[in-house]
Amino acid sequence: MAIRLPRIVSSKKVPKSYFAVYVGENQKRFVIPVSFLNQPSFQDLLGMSQEEFGYSHPTGGLPIPCNEDTFLEVTSRL
């Protein structure tokens, strides 16, 4: 059973202690807690992002190069 993460669709504001990521081919925007940054499984996703996109993110959010189902599976365990 996957837990749906909060995401912001129409608003550009990100709540304090959260950050935006863009996932999948359609770059779906999710807003997730910064506490995920400490988790090894999320750090693996960050490594994939760095390898594919480097450190420049003009959208203001972090692109994650995986499909939405994989992202939701990883983050639902955090």
C-alpha positions in Angstrom: 0.0 0.0 0.0 1.7 3.2 -1.2 1.2 6.5 0.6 0.5 9.4 -1.7 2.9 12.2 -1.0 1.8 15.8 -0.8 2.4 17.7 -4.0 1.7 21.2 -5.1 0.3 21.6 -8.6 -1.0 25.2 -9.0 1.2 27.0 -6.4 4.9 27.8 -6.7 5.2 28.1 -2.9 7.0 25.3 -1.0 6.2 25.0 2.7 9.0 25.5 5.2 11.0 22.2 5.7 10.0 20.9 2.3 11.4 21.0 -1.2 10.2 20.4 -4.8 11.3 17.5 -7.0 10.3 16.7 -10.5 9.8 13.0 -11.3 9.2 11.0 -14.5 8.8 11.8 -18.1 6.2 14.4 -17.5 8.2 16.0 -14.7 5.4 15.7 -12.2 6.1 18.0 -9.2 6.1 16.6 -5.7 6.8 18.5 -2.5 8.6 16.4 0.0 10.1 16.9 3.5 13.8 17.8 3.8 14.1 14.9 6.3 14.2 12.6 3.3 17.7 13.9 2.5 19.1 11.9 5.4 17.7 8.5 4.1 20.1 6.2 2.2 17.4 5.1 -0.3 16.6 8.8 -1.2 20.4 9.6 -1.4 20.5 6.9 -4.1 17.9 8.9 -6.1 20.0 12.1 -5.5 23.0 10.3 -6.9 21.1 9.4 -10.0 20.0 13.0 -10.4 23.5 14.3 -10.0 24.8 11.8 -12.6 22.1 12.7 -15.2 21.5 16.4 -14.6 24.6 17.7 -12.7 24.1 20.5 -10.2 22.3 23.1 -12.3 18.5 23.0 -11.8 16.9 26.1 -13.5 13.4 25.0 -12.6 14.0 25.6 -9.0 13.3 22.0 -8.1 15.3 18.9 -8.2 14.8 16.5 -11.2 14.7 12.8 -10.2 15.4 10.5 -13.2 13.0 7.6 -12.4 9.4 6.9 -13.1 6.7 8.0 -10.7 5.9 4.5 -9.4 9.5 3.9 -8.4 9.7 7.3 -6.7 6.5 6.6 -4.8 7.7 3.2 -3.8 11.0 4.5 -2.4 9.5 7.5 -0.6 6.6 5.5 0.9 9.1 3.5 2.9 10.7 6.6 4.4 
